[in-house]
Amino acid sequence: METLDITYTDVGEDYVVAKMPVTSRVHQPDGVLHGGAMVALAESVGSLAAYMFIDYKKFMIRGIEISANHIKSVKNGFVFAKAKALHKGRTTQLWDIKITNEQGDLISIVKLSTISLPKK
């Protein structure tokens, strides 16, 4: 979270929103936001959302699959990731995460599957 300067900005009944600055720290060599940084943002916001819906004293969350489709590039400013629950099961959760720029344009669509594992 600290490395990418990700901050959480909103939490609802079935969603979590985070933002990340787009700077040279997260650029590809040609000066646009790296897809891997977007995936890290998505997994961060989706994992926190999944964590909020479990008994964290008994269970931990792990990502089991993530896929991303990058639609548009960003050179600067902020991107925002909103994770919304598609499925909240007892063991697995499925999250739809949309990443947008400051103008609200869709930048990336990410699907994250998580699993709740018992703590030992």
Secondary structure per residue as TSV (DSSP state, phi and psi in degrees):
chain	resnum	aa	ss	phi	psi
A	1	M	-	360.0	-46.4
A	2	E	T	-67.9	-39.6
A	3	T	T	-60.4	-42.6
A	4	L	T	-94.5	-0.9
A	5	D	T	59.5	40.7
A	6	I	-	-81.6	132.4
A	7	T	E	-128.0	144.2
A	8	Y	E	-88.5	134.9
A	9	T	E	-118.5	-20.1
A	10	D	E	-158.1	145.0
A	11	V	E	-136.8	134.8
A	12	G	-	-129.4	-171.4
A	13	E	S	-63.5	-33.7
A	14	D	S	-135.9	25.1
A	15	Y	E	-154.4	161.8
A	16	V	E	-139.9	141.5
A	17	V	E	-121.4	139.4
A	18	A	E	-135.9	159.4
A	19	K	E	-129.5	155.9
A	20	M	E	-142.8	133.6
A	21	P	E	-74.1	144.7
A	22	V	E	-101.3	104.5
A	23	T	S	-132.8	-177.9
A	24	S	G	-61.3	-20.5
A	25	R	G	-64.4	-26.9
A	26	V	G	-119.4	18.8
A	27	H	B	-87.4	149.5
A	28	Q	-	-74.4	169.5
A	29	P	T	-56.0	-27.7
A	30	D	T	-88.6	8.4
A	31	G	S	90.3	14.6
A	32	V	S	-114.9	160.4
A	33	L	B	-56.7	129.2
A	34	H	-	-71.9	135.7
A	35	G	H	-60.1	-35.1
A	36	G	H	-64.3	-35.2
A	37	A	H	-67.4	-37.5
A	38	M	H	-65.3	-40.1
A	39	V	H	-66.2	-39.4
A	40	A	H	-63.1	-40.8
A	41	L	H	-61.5	-46.6
A	42	A	H	-62.3	-45.1
A	43	E	H	-66.9	-34.5
A	44	S	H	-64.1	-47.7
A	45	V	H	-71.7	-38.5
A	46	G	H	-68.5	-39.2
A	47	S	H	-67.3	-40.0
A	48	L	H	-63.7	-42.6
A	49	A	H	-59.6	-45.4
A	50	A	H	-62.3	-40.6
A	51	Y	H	-60.1	-35.1
A	52	M	H	-68.1	-20.0
A	53	F	T	-102.6	13.0
A	54	I	S	-122.4	169.7
A	55	D	-	-84.7	94.4
A	56	Y	T	-65.9	-12.8
A	57	K	T	-77.3	-24.3
A	58	K	T	-107.9	-23.8
A	59	F	E	-130.0	157.7
A	60	M	E	-125.4	157.2
A	61	I	E	-105.7	138.7
A	62	R	E	-135.0	140.2
A	63	G	E	-74.2	137.9
A	64	I	E	-117.2	-19.8
A	65	E	E	-160.4	141.8
A	66	I	E	-142.9	138.5
A	67	S	E	-140.1	143.2
A	68	A	E	-134.4	142.4
A	69	N	E	-119.6	115.0
A	70	H	E	-91.4	127.4
A	71	I	-	-107.5	-37.9
A	72	K	S	-143.1	151.3
A	73	S	-	-96.9	158.6
A	74	V	-	-134.3	137.7
A	75	K	-	-105.8	-29.0
A	76	N	S	-159.6	177.4
A	77	G	E	93.4	-141.7
A	78	F	E	-129.1	152.6
A	79	V	E	-118.3	150.7
A	80	F	E	-123.3	133.7
A	81	A	E	-115.8	126.9
A	82	K	E	-118.3	116.1
A	83	A	E	-97.0	123.9
A	84	K	E	-121.2	140.3
A	85	A	E	-72.7	130.1
A	86	L	E	-100.7	-32.0
A	87	H	E	-151.0	128.5
A	88	K	E	-124.0	85.4
A	89	G	-	-89.2	175.8
A	90	R	S	-68.5	-30.6
A	91	T	S	-111.7	-44.3
A	92	T	E	-115.6	152.5
A	93	Q	E	-133.2	148.3
A	94	L	E	-125.7	127.6
A	95	W	E	-121.5	134.0
A	96	D	E	-99.9	121.1
A	97	I	E	-122.3	120.7
A	98	K	E	-108.9	128.6
A	99	I	E	-106.5	127.7
A	100	T	E	-126.1	163.1
A	101	N	E	-93.3	-174.5
A	102	E	T	-65.3	-23.2
A	103	Q	T	-87.4	-2.0
A	104	G	-	87.8	5.2
A	105	D	-	-71.6	139.5
A	106	L	E	-72.0	124.7
A	107	I	E	-104.6	-41.2
A	108	S	E	-154.3	148.1
A	109	I	E	-118.4	127.3
A	110	V	E	-127.3	140.1
A	111	K	E	-115.3	127.7
A	112	L	E	-124.0	128.3
A	113	S	E	-106.9	134.0
A	114	T	E	-125.6	162.6
A	115	I	E	-131.4	142.2
A	116	S	E	-95.4	122.4
A	117	L	E	-115.5	140.0
A	118	P	E	-66.8	140.6
A	119	K	-	-75.8	149.6
A	120	K	-	-101.7	360.0
